[in-house]
Amino acid sequence: MCQNSSHLLKSGLLISKAVVTVNSHKTVPIKLLNPTNDQIFISRGDIIASFEPFTEDYMLINADEKGKHFVQNVQLDKRSHTSAANITILIQYKDLFVTDENPRLGYTELVKHNICLKPDFKPKHQQPYRLSPDKKNVLRDHLDELLKQGIISPVQETEDIPITSPIVLVSKRTRPQSKNNSINKSTSLSQFRFCCDFSSDRRNVHSHKVLAFSWTSDIKDGTQPPADRVSAVLDMPSPTSVKDLRRAIGLFNWFRKYIQNFSAEVDPMTKLLKKSVKFKWGIEQEQAFKKVKTLLVNSPVLAFPTYDLPFYLAVDTSCKGIGYCCISVC
C-alpha cells in the first residue's frame, strides 16, 4: 500500500494512495499531484512515499471519478501542512461547491432584495462599451455560464427597466464587473448591508437588451455605408463658416475608412481650420468637398476581417498627411 510521507506533505505535494506491486527492478509506479500554482522541486534522496504490506484489513471500494476530477481543480498553498486533510474535507463536501458536475449552487427566496431609489430619481440608460471580437466571445461565454447557473436572466422587451449599466470587462478571475455609478448615485443608502450569494459577490441581474446603433450596412460579403447616410452627405451644402466646416469634416470622418487617402483628400479643407488662417472658401476647397462626396458614393465594399489570420499594420506619410491601414492577408 503506497501512501503519503510526512516530508512530502510539508512540501505541498500529494501522493495517490494506491495498491502497487514491486517489479523485478525493485521499482514501483507513483502518481504525484501538485495542487498549487507554484513549481515544487524534489531533490534526489527525498522520501516521497511510505509503503506497508496490503492485508485483509483494507476494504476495496470503487474509485470516485467525480471526486478525483474535483481534487485536480483544487488550488492550495504549498506551505500548508494540512493540504491533504483539506482536500479530504473538500471531497467529502464537494456537493456544496459549484463544479462542472454541480453547476447550479441554488438559491433561496426567503429574503428578497429591493433597491430603493431616491424620490428625484431620473431613468438613465447607458450604451454598452465597445469590445474587440475576442473580448466579445469571452464576455458571451461568461454570460452564458451565468445564465446556465440561473444567476442572471434575460430581460423581456415589455419590462420597464429604469437603469441599464454597461459591463466593464476587466481581468478578474471570478466574475465580470458592471459599472453601476448611475444606480449608486440614485440609490438610498441602507443601514443594514448583507451579501446573500456566498459563491461570488456582486451578482447582478442581466437586465439590458440594447440594440447597437450602426453607421454602416453589413452585407454578406462585407460592410459599406448605408444609402440613406450617403444621401444625407450628398445633400449637405458647402460650408460658409468655420463651424460648418468642422461639422462637415466631422461627418466625413465617420466614413474615412471607405475613402482612400482620406487625410490627403480633405487637406485643402483642413487648412482653413488653422488659427493663423482666415476662413475663405475657394475653388480648391470646393473641388475637394465635391471629390470627397464622389469617393463616398463610389466607396468599395470592405470585407470582414478573418481573425484566424495574422494582421499587419501598414503606414505611410507625406507632406500632406499620414495614412495607415490594418491588413489581413488572405
N, C-alpha and C positions, 0 to 999 in steps of 0.2 A: 504494500500500500504506500503510494507516494503522497507526501503531504508537505505543507509549507514549513520552512525553517524559520527560527526566530530572527536570524540575521537578515533573511530576505524580506521579512515583514517590515523591518526598520527602514529598509531602502525604498519601500513602496511597491515592489513587485509582488505579483501573486502567482502561485503555482496551481495548476489544475490538479485537483485531487483525483487520482485515478489508480486503477489496478494495472501494474506493469510487470513485465517478465524480463529477467536478466538474460541477455543473449550470450553467445559463445565468446564475444569480445568483452564481456563484463560491462556492458553499457545498457542504459535504459532510455527510452524517449521521455522528454519532459516538455510540457506546454507552459510557457511563461506569458503573463499578461501585465502590461504596463497601463494602469488605469489613469495615469496623469498625463499632462500635456508636455512634460519635460523628458529629456533623454536621461536614462539611468544606465550607468556603466557597471559591468560585473568584472571584477578582477579575477585573474587566474588563481585558483586555490580557494575561492569563496565557497562556503557551504550554501547551496541553493535549495536543497530539499532534504527531507528525512524519510527514511523507509522503515517499515515494520512488516513482519510476516502477516499475510492475509489468513484470517481464521474464520470459523463459522459464526463468530460473534457479530460480524458485519451483515447488514441486510442489503440485498441488491434491490435497487429501485430504478425505474426508467428515467432517463435524463430529461430534464425540463428544457426544451429548446427555447421557449419564450424567455425563461429566466436567464439562460445563457446569453441570448441576444441583448437582454436588458442590462446585464453586467458589462458587456462590451461598450456600452454607451455611457457608462458612469465615469466621471472625472473627479478624482480625489487628489488632495495634496500629498505628494510623495513623502513629506515629512511626518505625516500622521502615522502613529504607531498602532492605530486601531483600524486601518483601512480594511482589513479582512472582515472584522466584526461589523463595520459599517455596511459593507457590501452584502453581508448576510442579512442584515436588517432590511436593506433596500429590496432585496429579492423577496423577503418574507411579506413585505407590504407593497409590492410593486403595483397592485391594483389601485393604489391611492395616487399614482403619478400618471401624467399624460405621456403615453408612449405610442409607437406605431400600432401595437395590438390594442391599446386602450386610448383612442384619440379624443374621446369626449370625457372630460372631467365631471360634468354635471353641474347643476346649479339649483338654488333654492328660491322659492317665491315667497318665503315668509316675510322678507323685508324688501321693499321696492324703493329705489332711489328717485327722487324728484328734484329737478333743477328749478329753483325759484329765481325768476327774473325780476329785475328792477321795474318799478311802475313806468318809468320813462324809456323803457327798452324799445329799440327800433330794430326790426328784422334786418339782417345783413347776410348776404351770400357771397362767398369768395370763390374765385376761379381756382381750379387745381393747378399746381405748379407743373411746368413743362419738364418732362423727363426724357432721357435718351431711350432708344428702343430696348437696350439690355436692362436698364433700370425699370422700365415698364414691366418687363417679364418678371423681374424679381418681385415687384410690388403685386402683380397679378397672382403669382404663386402664393405669396403670403396672405393675400385677401381670401384666396380660395381655401387655404388651410383654416383661416378663422371662420369662414362660412361652414366648413366641414365640421368644425368643433362646436358650432352653434353659438359662438361668442358674438358675432355680428350678424346682421340680417339686412337684405336689400330693402330700399325704400320704394313704396308704391307711388305712382305718379299722382294719385289722388290725395296723398298725405300732405299736410301743411307743415313744413319744416321751417322754423323761424331762423335758424342759423345753420350755415354749412361752412365747414372749415377744411382747408386743404391738408393733405398728408405731407409731412416733411420726411423724405427718405434719408435716414442717417444710419451710420454703421453701428447699430445696436444688436446684440446677439439674440435678444428675447422678443422684441416687439417693434412694430413701426410706431412713429410718433406723429401726432396731429398738432397743428399749430392752432391752438384754441384761445388766442389772445382776445378775439371778439367776444366769445361767450364768457371768458373770465371777467372781462370788464363789465358785462351786463348781468352778472350773477350776484345775488345777495349772499353774503358770507354766512356760513352756518357755524354755530357754536360747537357742534359735535361732528367730527370727521372720522369716517371709518371705511376702510377698504375691504370689500367683501370677497374679492377674487384673489385667492391665495396662490394660483398658478402663475399669474403675472399681473402687475399693477397697470393702471391706466387703460383698462379695456374700454372701448367706446363702441357705440352702435354705429354701424356703417350706414350713415344717413345722408348720402349725397349721390344724386344722379345728375351730372352736369354734361350737357352736350357741348362739345368743343366748337368754338366759332372758327371758321376757316376762311382765309382769303384765297384759297386755291381750290381747284376742282380735280379730284382724284379720279382717274380713269384706269382702265385695265393695264395699259402699257406705261403709265407714269402720271405726272401731275402737270397742270397748266393753269393759267389764270382763268377764273370764271368769266363768261361772256358779259354778264351784267357789270362786273367791275371794270372790264376793259372799256365798255361803252361809257361809263362814268368818266374815265380818264380822257377819252376822245372828245367828250363834250365840255371838258374843262377849258375855260378861256385863258388867253395869255396873261401872265401876271402883270399887274400895274404898280406893285409896291413890293418892298422887301418882305412884308408879311405874307403876301400872296405867293411870292417866290418860295419862301420857306415851306408853305403849305404844299405847293406843287412838288418840290423836291422830296418832301417827306412822303408824299403819296407814291412818287416814282420809286422811292427807296424800298417800299413794300414788295415791289416786283423786280428788284435788281438782279435776282438770281436767274430771271428769264431773259435779261438783256446783256449781251456780251459786251465787255469793255464798258461797263456802266459808268465808272468814275470818269473815264475819258470823255464819254458822250455828254455828260452833264457838266463838264468842266467850264464851258462858256457861261453857264448859268450860275454856278457856284462862285465864280469870280466876283459877282455883284454882291455877295454876302459878306465880303471883307469890310472891316471897319473903315479902311482908308479909301474905299472905292464908292463913288456916288452912284446911286441906282439910275441906270439909263438902259432901258430895254431897246436893243438894236437888232440889226439883221442877223448877226451871228447868234445871238441868244434865241431869236425866233426860229432859225433853222435847227438849232439843237433841240428846242422844245418840240418841234414837229417830228424830228427824227426819232426822238425817244418814243413818241406815240406810235410811230410806224413800226419800230422794233418791237414794241409791246404787242401790237396787233399780230405781227408775224413771228411771235415768240415760239420756240420749239417746245415739244413735249419732253419734259425731264423724266428720265427713267428712275424708278425707285432703286435705292441702294441695296446691294447684296451684302449683308453683314457677315457672311461667311468668308468673304474675300478680303484681302488687305486693302487699306486705304493709304493714299499718298496725298501730300499737300504740295500743290504747285503754286508758286508765287512769281510775280513779275512786276517790275516798276518802270516808270518813265518820268519825264519831267512834268507830265500832266496828271498822273495818278498812279495808283497801285492796284494790282489785280491778284486775286488768289482764288484757288479752287480746290476742293477736296475731291479726289478722283478715286474711283473704284474700278480697276481694270478687270474686265470680264474675259 
